[in-house]
Amino acid sequence: MADDLYKRWRERYDAAKLRDDTDFDTLSSVALEPLYGPQEDIDPEIGVPGEYPFTRGIYPTGYRGRLWTMRQFAGFGSPSQTNERYKFLLDQGQTGLSVAFDMPTLMGRDSDDPFSEGEVGRCGVAVNSLADMEILFEGIDLEAISTSMTISGPAPMIFAMYIAAAEKQGADVSRLGGTCQTDILKEYIAQKEWLFPPDPHLRLTADMMEFCTKEVPKYHPLSISGYHIREAGSTAVQELAFTIASGFAHVELGIRRGLDVDEFAPGLSFFFNSHIDFFEEIAKFRAARKIWARWMKERYGAKKDRSWMLKFHTQTAGVSLTGQQPYNNVIRTTTEALAAVLGGTQSLHTNSLDEVLALPTEEAVEIALRTQQVIAHETGATNVADPLGGSWFVEDLTKRTEDAAEEYFARIDEMGNGSILDGMLAGIEEGYFQQEIADAAFRYQQLLEKGRKVIVGVNRFTKSAQEMPEVLLITTEIEERQKKAVAEVRANRDQRQADEAIESLKDMAHDASQNSVPVLVEAAKAYVTLGEMVDTLKKEWGVYTEPPMF
């Protein structure tokens, strides 16, 4: 059996197309095998790359076939400024786009909303309507490049604008590739950027899953996110467990919608944090693939390999960056990025050294991108599939991480009376996840204060000759320009068409049999603003208030 496993891997490797930009030798021209480990007596829990349970990666070639997508998270100020940054990054060799939105957009508010004052364009780009989306991607062929959008609460509205912008470019929507985060469960758990109560939010998510399965098959409508859970203070195991459990919950959501698991599951993707503990992060990524494959096959009855494969994007840990001695952040990010690569990520964002101080400058973001390119092309880390596979330490840590996550799954399943989806909702209402993360953050803070954990430049080695780098400043001028721009959109649109689109949104809100995405796309085409869409649906569905915890 094990011998057959290796032979099957070898056949798939030999049949695969490899990158033609490298010879895969060491720097001293020592030839390397594509895979190391036994050809017989292979441990089925470890397996081989591209085979269930995918511990060693989801592709038989590793990075010899293709590198990860280098997708720098970017967005600031106005859509035109961010468009210029995208073109700069593409010229520097970036291979995918990733949109960072400002706080008002993340909260479903227009730039001229009184609650938006002082925040427009500060932590990302302001997108109020289809007009902004058109400017954001002007001169960029959306059909030709993968685009990720990190937004959850108003994700369906922003996705609708993206679809409308692509259609205006003349793109074939069925050929669009990329990801929209759309993970509302982690908002209730960690990031707190929800708009409505859970039920209508989950309906919108299911609508996007159904729409993309049928109409935009290359696009991932959901990126289940652990990044923000980790940034809120969780441990690696908690990040893994709560994120994968959220993935299971969304599988159950799709099944309840009546979708075939093998039709929609390949469209699900994940978003993990790569923190500073090098080997713990690698073990986390390997455990995640094992768990997902096993549960998809055994619990949810998925029959296709593509449904068992966990595909994920990684971002280095923003919370690990320090304002003190900020140039130390370059080595932190490099270490975290290398852990993501050795863990088998499909896509990667590397944080810039100045992101703890402000949005990154062009110089800082170029260094962050070059970090990925050095790892990819100079270190030799991509020459062998899963080079750490078989390490006694890594395999033991992978197994212990997996076992600890399974304990959390059992608890969530119990809270949901046999349903992970219901268990996630119950845990959110009871404050279970929030308390687990708060306790973990408190324990870590205690270790820092006692000096048992060290942050270089913060609680040890604090003397420094480093000077503060110059940072990118976002002026109030941007806010005034965006206010004027959204007012012009409202003044120049066909108001009758906009009013009809808003009425259609109201009708859709009370017709669960109607998929919301086409209705939202029509509203986007009528230049209904984000705030107008969200406010219309808030009036129909209400808002959510988090239960107090003491």
Buried (B, 14 or more C-beta within 10 A) or exposed (E): EBEEBBEBBBEBBEEBEBEEEBEBEEEEEEEBEBBEBEBEEBEEEBBBBBBBBBBBBBBBBBBBBBBBBBBBBBBBBBBBBBBEBBEBBBEBEBBBBBBBBBBBBBBBBBBBBEEBEEBBBBBBBBBBBBBBBBBBBBEBEBBEBBBBBBBBBBBBBBBBBBBBBBBBBEBEBEBBBBBBBBBBBBBBBBBBBBBBBBEBBBBBBBBBBBBBBEBBBEBBBBBBBBBBBBBBBBBBBBBBBBBBBBBBBBBBBBBEBEBEBBBBBBBBBBBBBBBBBBBBBBBBBBBBBBBBBBBBBEBBEBEBBEBBBBBBBBBBBBBBBBEBBBBBBBEBBBBBBBBBBBBBBBBBBBBBBBBBBBBBBBEBBBBBBEBBBBBBEEEBBBBBBBBBBBBEEBBEBBBEBBEBBBEBBEBBBEBBEEBBBBBBBBBBEEBBBBEBBBBBBEEBEEEEEEEEEEBBBBBEEEEEEEEEBEBBEBEEEBBEBBBEBBBEBBEEBEEEBBEBBBEBBBEBBEEEEBBBBBBBBBBBBBBBBBBBBBBBBBEBBEEBEEEEEE
